[in-house]
Amino acid sequence: MGRVHIRSSLRSRESSSTSTGVDPREKIKDCCRKLVAFMCTQVGVGGLIVGYAIVGAIGFMTIETQMEYVHIFELEKLRRNYSEMLWSATAADHTVNVLNKKAFEQQTDQLLTDFQTEIVKAVRKGYNGKTVEEVWSLPAALMFCLSIFTMIGYGNMVPRTPWGKGATVVYAIFGIPLYVLYFLNMGNVLAQTFRWLYRWFHECTGRKRLGQRIIVPSTACLWVIFGYIVAGTIMFAQWEEWDYLDSAYFCVTSLCKIGMGDFVPGANIVEAKSGSHLKLVINFVYLLLGLGLVAMCYNLMREDVREKAKELREDIIDAFLDFKRKMVNCCQSDSK
């Protein structure tokens, strides 16, 4: 009787828990499903890619700013040494008459040449006159993360520490698939928006005929990309004091994901200028939106090419049937 009473009480508890509400584990699973479904939407993927870039930027800043660059101290020591050597060669031992310009130039020429050679070696190792805190600012780290998962790879910023290099590998492994998902989703969203605008324009101008299917032509996509490049060319030329060819060169190589790295807004100057961090943030937004426009044009141009290929196939079939009909008529007339 005791066992029967225990079983009945357990059953009553289970029935009361199911009647009063859902199992907490099911709630957690349902929330996880909704979160994953939202992350696969356009808004979710966009927010995820931006959040991934911010988290990566903070992570790389934390890793890379633990220790100052070695070449900073080496260059300071080099300047002091050559300063002392220059003093010793020209003034300390009184062997050079300071009024004799030719003798002074001969005595100092080799020292300055050696100093120049050492500076070139330091630049090849990564010296650019900035400390590690100046190099790894938040906007610059954002641009570094963007160049990783978009596969642009400017190369003007690279991790120097072993932990930074390892983190870059892991960050790229997870970031590139995320960027591909963003590329596809953002391309679909922008393509649908532009397709709607193009159809609305046709309806307003009265160009659309009844039952006609409106396809966005490839030329319209090319004009959109051209306009976006022109806007970026003017913007970066004004900010960075580049000529328009260099600015256009930067926009095209960045949107095509070539990433030469010789021109990067706000990152190529040795002396910090006001607003350089803001330029890097706007450059981040410009490239992220621009790559979405490239995805949009890819989707629309693919649709246009498919439609034209379908029309070409139908024209070829009609031409073949017409040729066949003419051949049959010709053979029948010859038999008569």
Phi, psi and omega per residue, in radians:
M1 nan -0.621 -3.141
G2 -1.144 -0.731 3.136
R3 -1.129 -0.706 3.126
V4 -1.094 -0.692 3.130
H5 -1.147 -0.700 3.122
I6 -1.130 -0.797 3.137
R7 -1.067 -0.737 -3.131
S8 -1.147 -0.632 3.129
S9 -1.191 -0.697 3.108
L10 -1.098 -0.756 3.120
R11 -1.082 -0.702 -3.135
S12 -1.145 -0.617 3.100
R13 -1.163 -0.762 3.136
E14 -1.106 -0.737 -3.135
S15 -1.176 -0.631 3.135
S16 -1.222 -0.638 3.135
S17 -1.189 -0.679 3.128
T18 -1.264 -0.536 -3.114
S19 -1.362 -0.582 -3.091
T20 -1.378 -0.532 -3.105
G21 -3.014 -3.137 -3.119
V22 -1.481 2.664 3.090
D23 -1.049 2.317 3.139
P24 -0.982 -0.600 3.117
R25 -1.131 -0.654 3.087
E26 -1.171 -0.615 3.085
K27 -1.100 -0.748 3.132
I28 -1.108 -0.771 3.120
K29 -1.093 -0.700 3.132
D30 -1.140 -0.722 3.094
C31 -1.108 -0.688 3.111
C32 -1.126 -0.710 3.106
R33 -1.097 -0.763 3.134
K34 -1.135 -0.670 3.123
L35 -1.124 -0.767 3.119
V36 -1.130 -0.720 3.122
A37 -1.111 -0.684 3.111
F38 -1.186 -0.680 -3.139
M39 -1.150 -0.393 3.107
C40 -1.512 -0.089 3.065
T41 -1.412 3.011 -3.084
Q42 -1.128 -0.781 -3.141
V43 -1.148 -0.737 -3.131
G44 -1.123 -0.743 -3.136
V45 -1.169 -0.704 3.109
G46 -1.093 -0.804 3.098
G47 -1.141 -0.609 -3.141
L48 -1.179 -0.696 -3.119
I49 -1.219 -0.654 3.090
V50 -1.192 -0.763 3.101
G51 -1.106 -0.656 3.107
Y52 -1.118 -0.679 3.107
A53 -1.171 -0.727 -3.134
I54 -1.150 -0.788 3.123
V55 -1.093 -0.732 3.115
G56 -1.123 -0.695 3.137
A57 -1.098 -0.786 3.124
I58 -1.122 -0.685 3.131
G59 -1.121 -0.797 3.141
F60 -1.183 -0.624 3.064
M61 -1.074 -0.751 -3.137
T62 -1.120 -0.698 -3.094
I63 -1.264 -0.822 -2.968
E64 -1.407 -0.352 -3.095
T65 -1.647 0.207 3.118
Q66 -1.203 -0.507 -3.075
M67 -2.455 2.443 3.123
E68 -1.225 2.640 3.110
Y69 -1.065 2.414 -3.124
V70 -1.157 -0.633 -3.066
H71 -1.205 -0.297 3.053
I72 -1.119 -0.822 3.120
F73 -1.227 -0.631 3.140
E74 -1.122 -0.695 3.140
L75 -1.232 -0.630 3.070
E76 -1.097 -0.763 3.102
K77 -1.137 -0.678 3.134
L78 -1.104 -0.736 3.124
R79 -1.105 -0.745 3.126
R80 -1.116 -0.752 -3.123
N81 -1.099 -0.796 -3.106
Y82 -1.272 -0.477 3.053
S83 -1.146 -0.756 3.095
E84 -1.160 -0.680 3.129
M85 -1.154 -0.662 3.118
L86 -1.157 -0.707 3.101
W87 -1.129 -0.739 -3.120
S88 -1.164 -0.618 -3.074
A89 -1.360 -0.374 -3.008
T90 -2.034 -0.567 -2.986
A91 -2.206 -0.631 -2.989
A92 -1.128 -0.748 -3.107
D93 -1.659 0.073 3.074
H94 0.981 0.535 3.123
T95 -1.514 -0.284 -3.110
V96 -2.009 2.261 3.059
N97 -1.384 2.052 -3.083
V98 -1.123 -0.309 3.092
L99 -1.458 -0.222 3.119
N100 -1.624 1.707 -3.057
K101 -1.116 -0.722 -3.099
K102 -1.117 -0.787 3.122
A103 -1.133 -0.655 3.107
F104 -1.112 -0.767 -3.137
E105 -1.137 -0.693 3.121
Q106 -1.140 -0.651 -3.095
Q107 -1.281 -0.601 -3.061
T108 -1.686 -0.241 -3.050
D109 -1.078 -0.806 -3.106
Q110 -1.174 -0.659 3.098
L111 -1.094 -0.779 3.129
L112 -1.178 -0.597 3.089
T113 -1.138 -0.761 3.100
D114 -1.115 -0.698 3.102
F115 -1.106 -0.709 3.110
Q116 -1.105 -0.694 3.123
T117 -1.110 -0.720 3.123
E118 -1.163 -0.626 3.099
I119 -1.133 -0.736 3.124
V120 -1.083 -0.720 3.101
K121 -1.084 -0.710 3.140
A122 -1.167 -0.669 3.115
V123 -1.129 -0.686 3.108
R124 -1.128 -0.479 3.103
K125 -1.457 -0.094 3.079
G126 2.077 0.056 -3.136
Y127 -1.267 2.274 3.094
N128 -2.367 0.243 3.101
G129 1.499 -0.020 -3.111
K130 -1.861 2.577 3.022
T131 -1.368 2.978 -3.112
V132 -1.141 -0.559 3.111
E133 -1.199 -0.638 3.121
E134 -1.261 -0.640 -3.139
V135 -1.226 -0.825 -3.045
W136 -1.715 1.007 2.949
S137 -1.352 2.894 -3.091
L138 -1.076 -0.832 3.112
P139 -1.079 -0.695 3.124
A140 -1.156 -0.675 3.092
A141 -1.160 -0.604 3.051
L142 -1.079 -0.766 3.102
M143 -1.115 -0.639 3.099
F144 -1.111 -0.785 3.116
C145 -1.112 -0.713 3.106
L146 -1.066 -0.720 -3.135
S147 -1.191 -0.365 3.119
I148 -1.378 -1.040 -2.995
F149 -1.372 -0.272 3.004
T150 -1.573 -0.088 3.113
M151 1.127 0.445 3.043
I152 -1.300 -0.881 3.064
G153 1.072 1.169 -3.126
Y154 -1.056 -0.771 3.125
G155 1.533 -0.046 3.101
N156 -1.311 -0.371 3.044
M157 -2.192 2.273 3.121
V158 -2.419 2.581 3.069
P159 -1.240 2.397 -3.130
R160 -1.754 -0.413 -3.074
T161 -1.580 2.678 3.076
P162 -1.048 -0.674 3.109
W163 -1.134 -0.663 3.112
G164 -1.140 -0.688 3.117
K165 -1.173 -0.717 3.077
G166 -1.132 -0.711 3.107
A167 -1.128 -0.584 3.108
T168 -1.115 -0.713 3.116
V169 -1.092 -0.841 -3.130
V170 -1.135 -0.729 -3.123
Y171 -1.092 -0.679 3.132
A172 -1.226 -0.655 -3.107
I173 -1.067 -0.724 -3.136
F174 -1.547 -0.466 -3.052
G175 -1.381 -0.622 -3.100
I176 -1.134 -0.819 3.044
P177 -1.045 -0.635 3.099
L178 -1.125 -0.692 3.104
Y179 -1.160 -0.680 3.105
V180 -1.070 -0.714 3.082
L181 -1.105 -0.738 3.077
Y182 -1.087 -0.749 -3.126
F183 -1.023 -0.790 -3.108
L184 -1.233 -0.781 -3.112
N185 -1.178 -0.815 3.139
M186 -1.141 -0.619 3.077
G187 -1.089 -0.705 3.121
N188 -1.165 -0.752 -3.122
V189 -1.116 -0.873 -3.127
L190 -1.163 -0.602 3.112
A191 -1.141 -0.755 3.102
Q192 -1.113 -0.709 3.133
T193 -1.138 -0.822 -3.123
F194 -1.178 -0.626 3.105
R195 -1.120 -0.711 3.098
W196 -1.134 -0.749 3.123
L197 -1.110 -0.693 -3.127
Y198 -1.173 -0.714 3.109
R199 -1.193 -0.688 3.107
W200 -1.087 -0.707 3.101
F201 -1.103 -0.711 3.115
H202 -1.130 -0.700 3.134
E203 -1.186 -0.661 -3.141
C204 -1.212 -0.600 -3.133
T205 -1.510 -0.067 3.107
G206 1.300 0.340 -3.130
R207 -1.486 -0.317 -3.083
K208 -1.415 2.249 3.074
R209 -1.660 2.806 -3.086
L210 -1.125 2.239 3.123
G211 1.381 0.052 -3.126
Q212 -1.420 2.382 3.092
R213 -1.631 2.170 -3.090
I214 -1.603 2.130 3.077
I215 -2.016 2.272 3.107
V216 -1.205 2.119 -3.117
P217 -1.250 2.764 -3.137
S218 -1.150 -0.532 -3.138
T219 -1.108 -0.619 3.107
A220 -1.130 -0.689 3.098
C221 -1.113 -0.737 3.137
L222 -1.133 -0.631 3.109
W223 -1.160 -0.640 3.106
V224 -1.105 -0.847 3.120
I225 -1.100 -0.706 3.128
F226 -1.084 -0.771 3.109
G227 -1.112 -0.676 3.126
Y228 -1.156 -0.682 3.112
I229 -1.180 -0.696 3.116
V230 -1.102 -0.750 3.117
A231 -1.081 -0.770 3.104
G232 -1.146 -0.635 3.124
T233 -1.080 -0.819 -3.141
I234 -1.146 -0.742 -3.091
M235 -1.110 -0.878 -3.090
F236 -1.268 -0.532 3.087
A237 -1.141 -0.657 3.127
Q238 -1.262 -0.698 -3.105
W239 -1.260 -0.876 -2.977
E240 -1.618 -0.057 -3.098
E241 1.039 0.594 2.997
W242 -1.448 2.807 2.934
D243 -1.387 2.883 -2.999
Y244 -1.167 -0.523 3.107
L245 -1.152 -0.784 3.119
D246 -1.127 -0.680 3.138
S247 -1.158 -0.762 3.087
A248 -1.134 -0.656 3.101
Y249 -1.060 -0.726 3.111
F250 -1.142 -0.788 -3.105
C251 -1.099 -0.779 -3.093
V252 -1.190 -0.817 -3.129
T253 -1.146 -0.528 3.120
S254 -1.305 -0.813 -3.127
L255 -1.210 -0.467 3.053
C256 -1.488 0.009 3.107
K257 1.060 0.604 3.040
I258 -1.443 -0.832 3.007
G259 1.097 1.125 3.124
M260 -1.101 -0.707 3.116
G261 1.560 -0.068 3.124
D262 -1.366 -0.365 3.066
F263 -2.238 2.033 3.058
V264 -2.429 2.091 -3.079
P265 -1.007 2.283 3.061
G266 1.281 0.031 -3.066
A267 -2.109 -0.124 -3.068
N268 -1.693 -0.074 -3.105
I269 -1.586 2.519 3.130
V270 -1.397 -0.748 3.123
E271 -1.551 2.346 -3.128
A272 -1.206 2.262 3.109
K273 -1.942 2.718 3.141
S274 -1.188 2.365 3.108
G275 1.514 0.011 -3.108
S276 -1.158 -0.615 3.115
H277 -1.179 -0.698 3.101
L278 -1.106 -0.639 3.110
K279 -1.105 -0.682 3.130
L280 -1.156 -0.681 3.117
V281 -1.137 -0.799 3.125
I282 -1.141 -0.631 3.064
N283 -1.101 -0.661 3.083
F284 -1.054 -0.833 3.137
V285 -1.147 -0.728 -3.124
Y286 -1.048 -0.790 -3.110
L287 -1.245 -0.700 -3.128
L288 -1.123 -0.754 3.094
L289 -1.225 -0.671 3.140
G290 -1.106 -0.686 3.089
L291 -1.167 -0.546 3.019
G292 -1.154 -0.665 3.075
L293 -1.143 -0.645 3.067
V294 -1.086 -0.722 3.088
A295 -1.120 -0.683 3.093
M296 -1.058 -0.833 -3.132
C297 -1.121 -0.610 3.082
Y298 -1.073 -0.788 3.140
N299 -1.128 -0.806 -3.097
L300 -1.194 -0.715 3.130
M301 -1.198 -0.576 3.068
R302 -1.127 -0.721 3.090
E303 -1.123 -0.723 3.126
D304 -1.133 -0.732 3.135
V305 -1.141 -0.702 3.108
R306 -1.099 -0.733 -3.141
E307 -1.139 -0.741 3.120
K308 -1.186 -0.630 3.082
A309 -1.140 -0.650 3.087
K310 -1.143 -0.759 3.102
E311 -1.123 -0.693 3.114
L312 -1.109 -0.713 3.117
R313 -1.122 -0.734 3.110
E314 -1.128 -0.681 3.105
D315 -1.136 -0.683 3.120
I316 -1.149 -0.728 3.114
I317 -1.117 -0.753 3.119
D318 -1.105 -0.720 3.122
A319 -1.135 -0.683 3.123
F320 -1.158 -0.755 3.119
L321 -1.137 -0.686 3.098
D322 -1.114 -0.733 3.098
F323 -1.122 -0.720 3.121
K324 -1.101 -0.720 3.130
R325 -1.132 -0.706 3.110
K326 -1.151 -0.666 3.121
M327 -1.158 -0.688 3.117
V328 -1.146 -0.757 3.115
N329 -1.120 -0.641 3.133
C330 -1.178 -0.728 3.123
C331 -1.157 -0.685 3.119
Q332 -1.154 -0.679 3.108
S333 -1.173 -0.615 3.117
D334 -1.235 -0.596 3.129
S335 -1.217 -0.507 3.109
K336 -1.310 nan nan
